Amino acid sequence: MYFTDRGIEELESRRGDEEVSLAWLAERLRTFVDLNPDFEIAVDRLATWLARADDEDD
């Protein structure tokens, strides 16, 4: 198990029944980067990966 799995598991257990919009998620990611600029590259990569998840080229 990766260390990050703990955070993912907490997210799922606390909010697993909720539905959110992508606009809400994008705003939360922007806020996170504003508060934690050292994570800008990682958040950008995650957002790009999520945006392209359905691309056939992957």
Stockholm file with secondary structure:
# STOCKHOLM 1.0

chainA/1-58         MYFTDRGIEELESRRGDEEVSLAWLAERLRTFVDLNPDFEIAVDRLATWLARADDEDD
#=GR chainA/1-58 SS CCTHHHHHHHHHHHHTTCCCCHHHHHHHHHHHHHHCGGGHHHHHHHHHHHHTTTCTTC
#=GC SS_cons        CCTHHHHHHHHHHHHTTCCCCHHHHHHHHHHHHHHCGGGHHHHHHHHHHHHTTTCTTC
//
